């Protein structure tokens, strides 16, 4: 049995919860928290979001454990399409590096998504815990994520919120694979370009900030940002001020600073340049990125860079600013400057065609 703790890492075994309800994964009517009715023997696994919390649950009659995402219908009222979209996406995918949706249940007050249980923790936490860490390790990580995202793109799915917090290790073991999670912002691209701006500020592509129609290339840009961070421990674009941050992104203005990049291969830098290409038409696709020698060959250096990278991760990723998503107030303020109204994906797509370059606003749209 996998070990799990409230932080999703393996620091202690939980007692197997006893569930007795009409559904094999649904809790009883007793309550362990105000937002999700759970037996007292269940404990939070991953934490709580705007509409949901995730708890550890055991399938009745077996030892099988899942991460049960409990979604309050009351909190979700008026935004049901969000969950419907997430479920539609997850039901289409099956990949070893993507957290799977195993089942869906419903009660009068909640929706329950039974997700594959991953217990290895978040990407940055695992890097910090390593005894050594090299460019080759980073290449292997990026290659796994690229494979998963390439698979999504082959199905017409754009993730739209790739970031380190959404990359989880399957197990606490050293050889664990990495898993892509959190499809709350993902979208099935049915031939047309997408229009709604969403995501997390430091990882969004220039075309998103320009309010232009966009597609799968936004995921490749985000992977470029992640790859950059994995090799130095700090982001390519950063400022406390959103307008300045967005200005850097729009100009694709970043550097391979000394001394942090002195021991990183030219192949790695070339790889990142192709992912952080400002023009989405010239940017690598996932397939092209997978064929780059830094991923497919033996170009990545084997020198230990853990000390420098872990120090920079500690310095740069304690800031809530880099973890937050676009907030609704900034979104509305920015949209008003464009003379638009947030009416949804299709309406937004029609509007985007009329605004090829609206310029920078004080903020960007909500992480819907």
Secondary structure, DSSP 8 states (H G I E B T S, - for coil): -----TTSSSSS--------SSSTT---S--SSSSS---TT--EEEEE-SSEEEEEEE-TTS--EEEEEEEEHHHHTT-HHHHHHHHHHHHH---TTB--EEEEEE-SSEEEEEEE---SEEHHHHHHH-S--BHHHHHHHHHHHHHHHHHHHHTTEE-----GGGEEESSSSTT--EEE---TT-EE--SS-B----S-GGG--HHHHTT--B-THHHHHHHHHHHHHHHHSS-SS--SSHHHHHHHHHTT-----TTTTTTS-HHHHHHHHHHT-SSTTTS--HHHHHHSHHHHSS-S---B-HHHHHHHHHHHSS-HHHH----HHHHHHHHHHHT-----HHHHHHHHTT-S-----S------
